[in-house]
Amino acid sequence: VTFESSLGRLFGLLWLLALFAFLAATVGLLGNLAWWRPLAIAAAVLSLLVIMPWWNTVTAGARWGAVLADLTILAVLLPAWGEQIAQRLGTP
């Protein structure tokens, strides 16, 4: 996959979509809205999926940082303790 190819552009747009989903989830969290957790989980999964074609293109620090951030979000929000964390934050 290259940046110039159609497939590369599609994956780039999907990665941008993941970024906007993370931003929207942050707004939902700050606004105490019920939809922020599923959106953050979806954004993390999408981000993990779309980084794979760029694995050898993105610098090691950036790719591992992105993977670590995505996996941390999933580890915190998916299990039962994700519900407890949301309650402590005072969000639905």
Secondary structure, 3 states (H helix, E strand, C coil): CCCCCHHHHHHHHHHHHHHHHHHHHHHHHHCCCCCHHHHHHHHHHHHHHHHHHHCCCCCHHHHHHHHHHHHHHHHHHCCHHHHHHHHHCCCC
